Every structure is written in C-alpha cells, then in structure tokens.
Amino acid sequence: MQNYFEIPEIIFNKKELQQLYTNNKNEWASYGISKNSSLYTQYVSLDNTVIASILNKFNNLDIVENIKFFKTLAKGYVPSHTDKRKVAINIPVVVDNKSCAVFYEKTKNFDIPKITVGDKVQDTNAKRFKKSKVVEKMYLNKATCLNTNVPHGVINDSTNDRVILSISFKDEYDSFSLIKDMYNNGKLI
C-alpha cells in the first residue's frame, strides 16, 4: 500500500507561506534530544488570509484540527517514528531536492520520545523506532497526504532548514484511508 498521495487541487503561494513562516511568533516545540535529529513544530493561526486560501479548498473546514509548521534543520534528520495523529496533508514551504520524507519498515524496538516546549518536557503518544530499513523516499513538491501511522522520518541533506506546513484532522477524520477515500470520491476538496 502506498503511504501517500498528491493533492494537486490544493494550490498555494510558496512566497506567502515563507513570509508567514518568517513572521510567525508562536512558540516552537521540539521532538528529540539532539539538535540535528529533532523535529521542530510551531502552531499557525487558522484565521489569516494565507491559511484561509488553502483551507477554502476543503469542502468541510470543521474536519481540520490544526495547522503547524514542521522544521528539520539543515543537514539534519528525523528518525523513524509514528505520530500521535494518523494522517497529515503536508505542503512544501522551504524544501529542495536534497531533502525528502522517508518511509521505514516497522520494527518491534521503539521508545516514546519527549516533546520540549519552552522549558517544559512532556510525554507524547508518538513512537520512535530503532534501526529501521528504508522502504520508500518521497520528495515533497506539491500538497501531499501522508499516512503518519506508519514509520516515517526526514532526511535533509540540504544546507537550508526544511520547512513544511502540515494540516491535521479531528477525531474520526484522523484516518489516512478515510481522507484518501474522501479525496477519491470528491468529498474532501
């Protein structure tokens, strides 16, 4: 089963997203211990014109839970993990051909990463897997829906930080198969 599909109907202005990223003042959180192998996240307000232009493509805005920027540092990586959420739509903000999302083989060896927000360290519902084999690489250049319930990560060999905008879904809509079915049947976009 393929763990992602593109959604070309979600059209976005990359320069406006980069400006929003630069001007966003919300606090960053980080998953991970080591600076170069951590994933950094930052909430984005749903009520600005740049985000509204993206969300207006959806048939039902009530299914969206939140939107965040996700950042992987230059020459960094995010180890094999699964998210608390089970599906995401990712949009490239600062991405080049030297960075990619990676899907891994699931292993039995995992730990539970911590999230750091400011000076607080909290538990998560995510899992980080040990020494997984790469199954597939995906280069993000369009809005793409990912199955975040399978082990995945990021390799960023670029000299720039890799930044994406990521959309999460509420409750029963937090399902890769449901979002894919809705998309295929014209009920998502």
N, C-alpha and C positions, 0 to 999 in steps of 0.2 A: 504494500500500500504506500502510495506517495504521501509524504508528510507535509506537503504544502501545495498551494495553487495560487496563481496570479489573479489579481482583480483589476484589469486594465480600466474599468469604468471609474475607479477612484483616481481622479485627476487632481494633482496638487502642484503648487508653485514652490519649487525647491528653495529659491532665494527667500521667499516669505517665511518658510519653515526655518531656514537658517537664522533669519533675523529674530524669529520668535524664540529659538533656542538661545541665541546670544542674550536676549533681553529678559528671559525667564528668571525670576528671582526666587522661585520656590527652592526649598532646601533639598540637597542631594542626599540620597541614601546609597549605601554600598553593600553588595553581597560579596563576601570573601574577606580574606585576611591580607593577602599580598596585593599591593597596589596594582601590579600589572596583570593579575589574574582575577580581578574583581569586576563585577558588573555594577555600573552606577545608574541610578534611576532618579527621575525628577518629575513630579506631577505637573500637568499642564491644565490650565483652566479650560473648561468646555465652552465658556462664553466669550470667545474672541472671534474676530472675522476670519482669521486663517483656519482655525479649527472648524468653525461653522461651515466654511466652504467644503470641507471634507465630509463632515457629518451630514450635510444636506443630501449627500448621495444615498444615504441609508433610507429604506422605506419606513423604519421604525427606530427613532432615536432612543426610545425607552430601553432598548436592549444593551446599550453601551454603559459599562460600569465606570471606566475611567480611561484617561489617555496620559501616557508618560513618555518622556524622552528616556532612552536607554543609551548609555555610552560605554564603549570599550576603548581603553587608552591606546594610543599609538604603540605599535609593536607589542600589544598585549593580547590576551586571550581570555575566554570564559570557558572553564572546564565543562565537561559533560554533566548535564543536570536536567531535571524536570522542574517545571514551575508549579506554583500553587494553582494557577489558572491552567486550563486545558487547551485554550486556543487564543491566538492573537492575530491581529492584522498589523503588519509592520510596513512602514513607509520610510524609504531612504531619505535622510536629511544631509548627512556628510558621510558618504560611502563611495569607495572606489573599488577598482578591480583587484586590489591587494587585500581585501577583507571579504570574509564570507561567513555565513551561518553553516554549521556542520551538524549533521545528524549522526548519532553514535549507536552502536549495538548496546543493548541493555545488559548490565551485569548485576550480580547479586550484591556486590560490595558497594555500599554507599554510606554517606554521612548526611547530616542535616546541617546546612550552612546557617550562619547567623547573618542578620542584617544590621547594619550600623546606620543610625540616623542621628546626626549631631554627635553627642557623646553617649547616646543610649545604644545598647546592644540588645537585640531581641531575637527570639526564635522565629523560624519560618516553617512553612509547610512544604517547602521545596526539598528536593533530594539532589545531592551531588554524587555522581558515580565515579568510581576509580577505574583507571586504565581501560577505557572502552575503545573498541575498534571503530574507525570512521566508516560509515555506511554510505554517506552522500554529502556533497558540498553544494551550497546554494548561494549564488551571487545575487544580491538584492538590488534591483534597479527599477522595480515597479512595486505598487502596493501588492503585498503578498500575505496570504493567510497561512499560518503555521500551526501545526499540531505540537503544542508545547507540553503535551503529556507524554511525549517520547523523549529520550535523552538527546539533548542538543547543546550546542555551545557556539562560540565565535572564535575565529582566528583572524587577527588583524595584523597583517604584515606591513600595513601602510605606515607612513611617517605622520599621518594625521589620526586624531581620535575618530573612531567610527560612531556616528550618532544616527539613531533611528527614532521615529515616532511610533509608538505601539498602542493599539486600541485593545482594551479588554472588555469582556461581556459579562452581563449579570446572570446569576442563578442558572436556570435551565439552558440559557443560551451559551453558557460556557462549555461548549462541546464542539470539537472540530468537525465531527460528522454532521451535526445539526447545521452549523454555519455553512459547510460545504453544500449540503442538501438545499438550504435556503438560497444560496447563491445560484446553484444549478437550476432551480425552479423559479428564479426571478423574484424571490421573496426577500432578499437581503438588500439588493441595490436596485 
